[in-house]
Structures are given as structure tokens and as C-alpha cells.
Amino acid sequence: MLNDIHSESLAQLLAQVHPSPNTPRLLHSHLGPGDVVEIQGGPSSGKTHLLYHLLIACISPSLHGGCAKVAVVFDTDNTFDIVRFNHLLIRRLARLDPTSAESIAHRSLKKLHIFRPSSTTQLATTLSHLAAYHSYHLADEEIGVVAIDSISSHYWSDRFIAEQMPTPPSSLTRAPPLHHVLLALKSFTHTHRPVVLMTNWGLHLFHDSTSLYRQHLRPFPTLHLGSNPTRLTCHITLHRVDPSSLESQGQVQISGLVRKPNSSSVAEFSLYITAEDIFTE
């Protein structure tokens, strides 16, 4: 199956999702308002660094190739490295303005808002109050990205609780916490139209694939219409390339596969991570 995958840059592929030239750009693509993206992969596959890449594009000033919008991050893994993120942000800004990069980064970081819910229920509750938070604290700003890293953080505890229930949920009040997360996301996306980015674990590969993972979360959005509260606009699967090839040069290469709705094709891109930068090709 992988022999039939054609090579295409991530920017080129995502540009096909919303081809309007007036759509705000993220990652030099046309990911537009209201889009929902899942970034799935195993441990150390670059999910969080791809997220950093997109967040930098969101909060950076427009004169530096960014969107100059607010990004809201739900750090459910409690692993968001603000020092690393700030370093990458400064290095990115220094490409165009080496002398002012640090001061610009300081101002840009004010557009980054991080929450750390300790359960899926807390995540759902915080999301349900995000519109009020926006009105009260960010009335003059536009939220460009809502990111959840990772949507799977509390998978095992949620599964344990669900297995203790004597009968299947029979009402909304007994629905899985993830269902409430998706409802809150759908409501906020409908009113505020951010790009939604969700990183997700890759636990089980499809039996006929060495690169694509089965979905372990229920319920969860798919690329196809269904009963879930929302639908994916784009699904990205990440895999770490043989580390011996580039790590000796201080560079990690990640292979990415991108799928879209109403299409059976799978496109490929590469993500490169160094101590100083993240870039794709």
C-alpha cells in the first residue's frame, strides 16, 4: 500500500483543504477557520513539535509570516516545554529580524494561553467556559488555534471508570467524558471558528499497515460523516525515521502521512527537528 503513496509537501496538501486565497494561513497552508485536525503517532514521533510549529505560526506577527492570533493550549500531558517553545519562537523570528527577535517573541508569547486540566471532565468543563474566558480576558483578540496535547492523556483512567459502570450509559449525563469534550469543542468552533489541533496516541496499527493507526478513542471524530459531534478536516500520522541516518548530525527526521475527507489518497511529508528549528518539506 505504501508503495502507492505519492510525495507532496504538507503545505501543498493542506492548501487543497480550503483553496480560497483569503483564508488565514497556518504553516503556509490554507487550514482555515473551523478546521479540525488530528495529529496521531507513537511515542517520540514529533506530535508535540509539529504542534509547536503550528502554534508559532499562529502567534507570530503577520510581518514575520504569522497570523498574529491567540493560541489556547490544553496541556493535558503537563509536558508543554515553554523554554523550548520560546527558543524555537525566537529562532524563527530571528530569520527576518535578528536584532528584535527576543522582544517580538516576548510580545508574541502573550498570545499563548495554556491550561492544564487533570482529567477529561476538567477538559470538557474548561472548554465549555472558553467562550466566557475569551469575552472577559481576550475581548479584543481572535483565537486562531485551540490545541489539545494530548486528547488521549486520560484514556486509561476514563476506560477504567467506564468499565466499572454496571450498564451502558443511557443518558447524556452518563455519556463518556470525551463526548462532552467533543460537544464543547463543536460549540466553541461553531461560534469562534478556530483551527482545532488534537494530538493523539498511536496504540494499534491496522493489521495491513505499518504506518496507519486504528482509533482507540470512543467516541472520536473521523474523516467521514457519522454520529460524532464533529468531523475531522485533516488527519496526520507521524512516524520517526531510522534515527541512525540523521541524529548524528543533530537532526531528527519525522515522516508524516496526511489524509483528507472524501479522498482515498494519502500524501507524504517530512518534518525535521533540530535544537534550533523545526521545518517541513
N, C-alpha and C positions, 0 to 999 in steps of 0.2 A: 504493500500500500504506500509506504513512504517513498518508493522509487518514483511515484507519480506526482509527488509534491513539487510544485514549481516555486522558484525562488523569487521573492518580491520584497521590497523594503517595507518595514512596518508603516512608515509614513504613507507610502503609495497605497497600501492595502486599506488602512483606516480612512484614507481620503475617499474611498468608494462608499463608505457608510452613509455620509451626508455630503454630496458633491456640491452643495451651494457654496459659492465663493464668499458669502457673507457670514458663514458660520465661524464663531470664535475657534481659534486653533489651539490644540494641545499636542505637544510632540510633533509640531509641524504637520499635523494631520487635520482632518475635519471631524474629529469627535465633537459632537455638538450638544447643545442643551438637552438634558433629559436622558442622555445615553447611559446605559448600564453595562459595565464591563467586569467580567470575572477573570482574574489572573490566578491560574492554578499551577501547582508544581510541587515537587517533593522538597525535602529539607535542603537548604543552601542552593536553591535553584534560581535565585535572583529576584524573587517576588517583591521583596521589600525595596530592593534597589531600583527596580522598574517603577515602583510606586514613588520613590524619591524623585526619579527622573520626571515623572508627570507632575508631581507637586511643585517642583522647581519651575516648570513651565507655567504653572497656574499663578504662582505668587510673584514671579519676576515682573519688573516693569515692562510695559509694552515696547519701550525703546530698546530693551535688551532681549526682545524676542518672546516675551512672556505675555500673559493675559491680564496681569495686574488685578487679579481677583483673590478673594478669600478662599482658603482651603481648610476644611474641617476634617480632622483625622480622629478616628476612633481606634486607639491603640489597645486593642483587647489582649494582645500578647505582652504588653508592657515592655516592648523591645525597641520602640522608636528611638533611634540614636540621634538626638538633636545636635550633638557635637559633630558627628559625621555629616549630618544633613547640612549644617551651616557651612562646613568646609567645602562640600560639593557645590553649594549655592555660590559661595564666594569665588570658587574657581571658574564656575560657569559665567558669572558676571564679569570676571576679570578678562574674559576674551575680548570684550568690547570696551571696557573701561577699567584698566588695571589700577589706576590711582584712586578711584572712588568705590571699588568693589565692596570693601568692608562696610562702608557707611550705607551703601544701597542695600546690601544684604541685611543689615540691621533693620532698616525700614521695611524691607520685604517680609522679614520674619514676623512682623506684627500682623500680617495677614494669615498666619498659620495658627490655627486653634486646635489644641489636642485634648481629647477626653480619654479617660482610661476606665471604662466600665468593667466591673469584675465579674459580670455574669451576662448571659444573653438577655435576661429580663431587664437588667440595668441598661443594656444597649438599646433595647426596644423603648424603654421609658425615656432615655436621653434623646433618642431620635424623635420621639413624639413631641418633645418640647423644643426641638431645634428651631422651629419657626418663631417661637416666642423669644428664644435666645438671639436669633437674628434681628428681630424687631427692636429688642432692648439694647443690645450691645453693638450691632453692626448695621444700624438703620441706613447708613449712607454707603454701605458696601454691598457688593454682589458676591454670593457664594458660587464659586466656579466649580469646586470639586468637593464631594463628600466621599471620604475614603474609610474603609473598614479593613484593618490589618490585625488579625485575620478573622474572617467570618466563622472559621472552624475552632476558634480558641477554646470554646466551652462545649465542644461536641460530645466528649465523653461524659461529662457531668450531666448534660442535658439528656443524653441517651440513658444514663443510669436512672435518672428521675422518671423518664417516660416508661422504662421497663418496670418500675415499681407500681405504676398505675394499674388498678385491678381490671379496668375496662378501657377500650379506646376512647379518646376524647370525644364527647358528644356535643360540645358547645364551644363557642369562641373562647370562653373563659378557661377552658381546659385544653385549648389548642397548644401545640408546641411553642415555646418562646420564640423560635425562629420565625414562626408565622407572623407574630406581632412585629418583629423586626422588619419583615418584608412589607407589611401593611403600612408601617410608619415611613419606610423608605418611599413607598409608592405615593403616599400623601404628600411628603415633602418634595419629591421630584415633580409631582403634578403642579404644585404651586410655585416652586422656586427654580426648577429646571437646571439643577447642577449636573455635572458628569459624576456618576456614581462608580467608584472603583472598589472592588472587593477582592482581596487576596484569599485564596482557599487552598487547603491541603490537597495534595495528590496522594491518595492512600492506595487505591487499587487500579491497576491498568486494565483496560479492556483486554479480553483474552486473545484477540487477534491483533494487538497493537503493542509496540514498545515505547509509545510516546503519549498516547491519549488516556486520560484517567476517567474512570467511572465516577459518577456523582454519589457521594456518601451522605450528603445532607438531604433531609426531607422535612418540609418542602423546600425547593430551591428553584430560582428562575432558570429557564433553558433558552436555547435559541429558537424554540418553536412555541407557538401559542399553546396555552394549556390552562390549567386551573390555578396556577400560582398567581399571586397578586401582581407580579411584574414579569418582564421578559428581558432577556439579555440582548444587547445590541452587538456585543462582541465577546468572544471567548478566547483567551490567550493561555496557551500551555507552555511552560518553561522547563527546560532540561539543561543541566550543566554538561558542557562538552568535556571530553577527556582532559582532566586537569594538567596532565604532563606536557601538553602541547604549548601552553601559553603562560602558565603560572610562574615558570622560571623567569619570565620577562616582567613579572609583576602585574599580569593582566589575566582576568578570568573571562572566559567566553561562555555565554549562555545562548542556547538555541531556543527560538520561540516559534510556535505554531499558532496561527490565527484563523479562527472560523467565524463566519457571519451568518445571520439569518438568511433563509431562502437560498442557500448556496451549499453545494456539496464539496466545493473546492477548499483546500487548505493551503495557506500561504506560509512562507517561512521567513524569519528574520534572525539577526544575531544581535545580542546585547553584550557589550564589553564593559567590564567593571575594572577600574584601576584605583589606586589610592587617591588619585586626584580628580577623577572624572567618571562619568557614565555616558556612553554613546551607543547609538544603534546604527546598523547598516543592513 
